[in-house]
Amino acid sequence: MKVLLTGTNGYIGMRLLPLLLERGHEVYALLRNKKSIQIPSKFTGKLHLIQGDLLYKDLLEEIPNDIEIAYYLVHSMNTTSGNFSDLETLSAINFRDRMAATTTRQIIYLSGIVNDNELSHHLASRKNVGSLLSEGKVPVTTLMAGIIIGSGSISFEIIRDLIEKLPIMIAPKWTSNLTQPIAIQDVLEYLLLVLDHPECTNKSFEIGGLDILSYKELLLSFARIRGLKRFIISVPLLTPKLSSYWIYFITSASYRIARALIESLKNNAICKENTIQKIFPKKLLSFKEAVKRSFHYLEEDDFPSSWKEPAFEGGSSLYVQVPHFGVLFNTQVISLSIKDISGKEEIWSRNLNTGWPYIHWFGKKRAIMDRDLQDPSCTLKFDDTMEFWKILLTDSRNYRLVIYAKRNFLGEAWIEFRIIGQIFYQTVTFRPLGLLGRLYWYGLYPFHYIFFRNRGRSFTDKFRSS
């Protein structure tokens, strides 16, 4: 089937794309910049990148007229200019009108749960988009979800940030409102199940997980799953504006996002109907199961194995992302003063074949992956392990290497090496587990700064001498 996917670079779109390809669909991915994705050779001819912007209808003409199914996964809440509801309205109208001129027989739209009478600005905009899409000629299937549990989801990352940073929280009265969180795996499955299904035409479905929790219970449950003792004191004095500033200063969320989400929490987000389970009976993940799975998405099978080609060759580089919410990091940026930067391909390959110079600090006396560091036949590749570290990505096309340390009682760690142009980047990312993890990082910060900078300089010297 020919499927149009919008919001390809978004949290949901990024995960839905490989699943659609796995099922044999021919996917047309709409992107503002189509250079942001490299097509794995396995999907050549099955994945087509279209450069366009839903805010400008003239840029949508490249969308083929023989599209059969279209996913609308666009969200403008993170925009830095203009009113996001106005942008969402314009995007929905342009998309609806373009689809009306094609052979599309179904639009699939992912919205929020909007069954309260008085909705927040954010949820009202989501509801308005659904109404605008339904006014068009193409039948619409709407899935409405509350909090999506999965690493990378904005709501989930804010929850994690709060729990892992604050032993005691002062929370406003909205924490007594109810929510029905759902695992990202279940959301993706529903998005695939409703595709071209006759019982889903022109219908809306509320989707939620097994558990109904107050926001306070959700936070405390999350803490217990992470092995942390937390206390939440509810007070009636915190306004949405003050709560938004609190979220902004404590977490990695922008104020715009924090304000939109805080206002939405005044609405209960629970399913009032369960029609979709009658059409697609399935076992849903519990909140506990969803949280546990989310902490392993980088090292487990969150993406189909076929998307992870040998050496990745850029195909999966987009999908292996180091966390940026609730983390501490040390970045070294070093200019590569060489006349011919094209030589970096040879040097990159040579470094992969000799174990990569930085990895000496994992233990000089122990062989990495049971191989000698100086053995020219040794090549770092996906899923190799070295002591407690694991290779997540060796992308020779984009000159990127990512390694991951499995979680211990202090936290998790990632190290990413990357060359962009004539600049070398080395980023050490640490996600602390509770107060002890944060004390560990800050206590060793002076050592980290000196040590990692010296590691970076040693690479620069090696690069220049090659």
N, C-alpha and C positions, 0 to 999 in steps of 0.2 A: 504494500500500500504506500502511496505517496503522502508523507506526513510533513506538515510545516511545524517547526518548533520555534516559538519566540521565547525570549528570556533565557537563551541558551547558556549564557555565562552566569546566570543566577544560581542560587543554592539548589533549587529543585531541577531546573533545566540541565544543569551540569551533571546531575545524577540520572536523569531520565534519558538523555541522549544515547549513552551506550546501551541501555536496556532496549530501546527501540531498534537500534541497529542489530542487536543480538537476535531479535525476533524477526529479522529479515525485512524490516520496513526500509523504504527509501526515504531518507530524511533530508529535508531542506531546512537548514539552521539559519535563522535571521540574526545577524550580529551587526553592531555598529562598526566593528573592525574585524573583518574576516581573517586577518593575519594572526588573530589571537588564538587560533586553533590550528594545529597541524593534523592532517587526516592520516591515521594509521593505514598502512598499505592494505591491510585486510579489508578495509571498508572503502577502498577506492571505487568510485562508481555508485556507492550506496549513500554516501554523505556529501551533500552539496552545500557550500557556504554562500549565503546571500548577504551582501552588505547593504544595510538599510536602517532606517530609524522610524519608529511608529509615530513620532511627532511630526514627521514630514511625509505627507501622503505621496508626493512625487517620487520619494525614494523607495517606494514599495512596488514599483512596476516590475522589478526583476523577479518577484514572486511568480512562479509558474501558474498558469490558468487551470492546469489539470490536477491541482492539489485535491486530495480526498478528505483528509482529516487535519485539523489545525489545533495546536495547543496554545492557549493564551496564558503565559506564566509571567507576564510583565508586572512590575511593581515600581512605582516612582517615589516611595517613601524616603529613599536614601538620597534623593536629589539635593543638590546644594543651591539650586536657584529656582525661584518661583514657588507657587503653591502646588504641593504634590497632587492634590485632588483635581486641580485644573489640568495638570499634565496627564493624569490618569484618564480624565474624560476625553481629552483630545486623542490620546493613544488608542483608546477603545473605539472611538468613532472612526478613526482612520483605518484601523484593523477590520472593523465590521464591514465598512464599505468596500474595502479591497477584497475581502473574502466573498462578498456578494457577487463580485464579478468573476469568480472562479467556479469550478465544479465541486467545491468543498461541500460535503454533506453533514459535517459535524464539527462544532467548535467545542473544545474541552477547556473549561476555565476553573482554576483553583482560587478559591476565595476564602474568607474567614467566616466563622460562625456568626451570623447576624440576625438572631431571632429575638433580640431585645427590642423594646419600643424606642428607647432613647439610646442611640449608638454614639460612640466616640467619632471624632472627625475621621480617623483612620478607617474604622469599620464602615462608616457611612459611605466613604469613597469606594470601598471594596464592593458594597452592595450596589452602588450606582453603576459601577463598571459592568456588573452582571446584568443589570436592567438594560443598559445601552447595548450590550452584545445581543441580548434577547430580542431587541427591536429590529434586528436585521433579518435577512432572508434565510440565513443558515441556522439550523437547529443548534441549540446550545445545551451542553451538559455541564452543570456546575457542581463542583465538590467543595464543601465548606468545612474547613478544619480550624481547630484552635491552636494551641501551642504544639509545634512540631519538635519532637525530641530527636536530635541528631547533631553531632559536632558540626559546627558551621552555621547552624540555624541561629539567627540573631537572638531570639527569645531564650534559647537554650544556653547560648554563650553568656548572656547576661546573668542568668541563674547561676551558672557555674562560677562566674566571676565573683558574684556576691557571696556565695557560700564559701569559696576557698579563700576569700580575703578577710571576711568579717566573722569573728567568733560570736559577736553579739550584734543584732540588728534591731534598729528602731523602725517599725513598719507602720504605714497608714492603715486605716480601717478597711481599705479595699482588699486586704489580704484574706478577709473572710469570704470573699466571692469565690465562686466555683469554676473549675476548669476541667476539661476532659482531654488531657494531652494524648497525642498519637505519635507513634514511632515513624520516622522517615521511611523505613522499609514498607510499612503499611500504606502510607500515602502514595508511594511510587507504585505499589501493586494495584491500588484502586485506579490510579491514572491510566494504567495499562488495561485493566479489566473493562473499563467503560468504553474503551476505544471501539467504535463502530458496533456497539452492542444495541440491538433494536429496543430493548427495554429501558434504555437510558436516554433516548431522544427527547429533547425539550423537558428535561427533568433536573431538579436540584436535589442533592443528597448531603446530609450532614455526616461527617466522618469523625470518629473519636476512638480512643483506645479503651482498654478494659476498665481503667480506674477513673473515678470522679473524685477530685480532691479540691480543697480550698487552696488558694495560692500559698498560704502559710504551711499547710500540710505538704504541699509540693516541695517547698524549699527545705523543710525539715527532713522529708523522705530522701531528697537528693543528698543531703548531708550524711544521713545514715548509710546510704549506699556507698558514699565515698569514705566512710569510716571516720567522719568528723562529728564532733559534738558542737551543736550550735543552739543559740537561744534567740528567739524573736519576741520582741515586746511591741504589741500593737498600741498605737496612740491615735486619737482622732484629730490631732493638730496638723499633721503633714498634708499639705495641699498637693494636687498633681504637679504644680510648678516646682515646689520645693523637692518633691520626690524625683522629678526629672533631673534637677540639678544634682541630686544625690547620686542617681544612677550614672550621670555624666562624669562626675569626679571619681567615682569608685570603680567603674567599669571602663571598657574600651569603646562603648557606644557613643555616637555623636549625640549632641543635645536634641537635635531634630528627631532622631530615631527614639531616643529615650522618652521624649514628650509624647510621641505618637503611641508608643507601647503602654506607657503609664496610663494615659487616658483610656486606652482600650481595656485595661484591667478593671475598670469600674463596671464593665459588662460581664455577666456570667457567660462562660464559653463552654456550654455543655449541649449535647445533642438532644433535641426534643423528639426526634424520630430516628428510626433505625432501618429504613426501607432498603438500604443498599445491602444489608446483611441477608435479606430475603432473596435478593437477586444473586449475590455472590457470598454464600456462606464461607467464612474463613476464620481461622484462629488469629486473633489479634495479640500483639505483644503487650505485656503489662508495662507499667511505668518503670518498674525496677529492671525488667529485661531490656527495655529501650535505652535506659541510661547506661547500663553495662555495655551494651553493644556499641553505643556511640563513642565510647572511649577507646575503641579499637579500630575505628574506621580507616585509619591510615595504614595499619599493618595487616588488616584482614581483607575480606572480599567485598568491600562496599561497592566496588566496580567489577564488572565481569572480567574474568581472567583474559579473555580474548582481546580486551582493550589494552592489556599490558603486554605489548609485543616484546620480543627479545631486545634488550637494551633500551626499550621504550621508543627510541628514535623519535622523541617528541610527541608521540601519540598520546601518552598518558601524562605528559608533563603538566598539563593544565589541571589534572585531577589529583595530583599529589601536591597538596598545599600545606605548608607549615601553619599551625594555628597562630592567630594574631589577637585573639581575645583572651584576657586573663593570663597573659604570659609576660615573662621578663626576657630581655634579650640583650646581646652584645654583638654589635655589627662593626666589622672592620672593612673599610673601603680603601682600596689601593690602586693607584694608577699604574698601568703596565706600559712603561716607556720603551716601546720597541718600534722599530721602523716598519715592519711588515706584520700587522696584526693577524694576517691570514695564517700565520704559522701556529696560531693557537689550537687549530684542529689537531695538528700533529702532536703538540705538547700535551693537549688534553688526553688524547688517546694513550700517549706514553705514560702519563700519570695514572690512568686507570689500570694500565697493564703492570704497574709496579706498586700498586697498593695505595697510591695517592699520598704525597709526602706528609699531609697533616695527620694521617691516621697513626703515625708513629707514636703519638702521645697516648694512644689507647693502651700501650704496653709494649715497650721495646723488646722485652724478653719473650713475648708470646707471639706466635705466628698468627696473622690475621686470616681467618677462615681456614686455619690449619695449613697455611701456605707461607712460604718465605716471602717477606716483603720485597726482597731483591730478585725474586724469581720472575723473569720477564714474561713467563707464560701465565702468571697470575692475573686475572681480570676481575674487577669488581662488577657484580651484576645484581639485579633485583633478587631479593629474598636471601642473599648471602648473609651470614651472621658472623660477628667477630666479638667474642666474649659476650657482653650484654647488649651490643649494638647490632642493628640490622639495616641493610641497604634497602631504601625505599625507592630510589630512583637513580638511574645512570642515564642521563639524556645527553647523548653526544651531539645531537643536532642543536640544542639550545645551551650547551656547555653548562649543565646543571647536575649536581650530585647532592642527594639528600640522604642522611642517615638518621636513625632513630634509636633512642635508648628506652627499653621497656620500663614501665613505671615501677618505682620502689617506694619506700615509705616517705621519701622526700619529694618525689614528683617525676615528671617526664622531661626528656630532653631531645632536641633535634639540632643537627648541624647541617647547614646548607652552604654549599660552595657554588659560586656562579660567576661566569664571565659574560659581561655585556659590553660590547664594543671594546674599548681599551681599559675597562674598569673591572677589577676583581672584587667580588663581594664574599665575605665570610660571615655568616650569621649564626650565632649560637642562641637557641631559643629554649627557655626553661619554663615549664608549667608547674608551679609549686603546689604541693598538696598541703594545704593548711599553713598555719603560722610557722611551723618548724621548717617547712620547705622555703619559705620566704626569708627566714633568718639565715638559713644555709647560703642562699644566693647572695644576700647583701653582705654577709660575713666574709665571703670569699671574693667579693666584687673586685677589690684592688688586684688580687692575684689573677682573676679572670681577665681583666683589662690588659695587664702586662703580658700574660701568657698567650692569649689569643692574638694580640698584636704581633708578638714575636713569631707566632706561627704564620701569620699573614706575610710578614716580611721575608720569612724563609722561602715561602712560595714565590714571592716576587723575584728574589735573587735567583731561584731555580729557573724561573721563566726567562729572565733576562739572559742567563748564561746558556740557554738552550739554543 
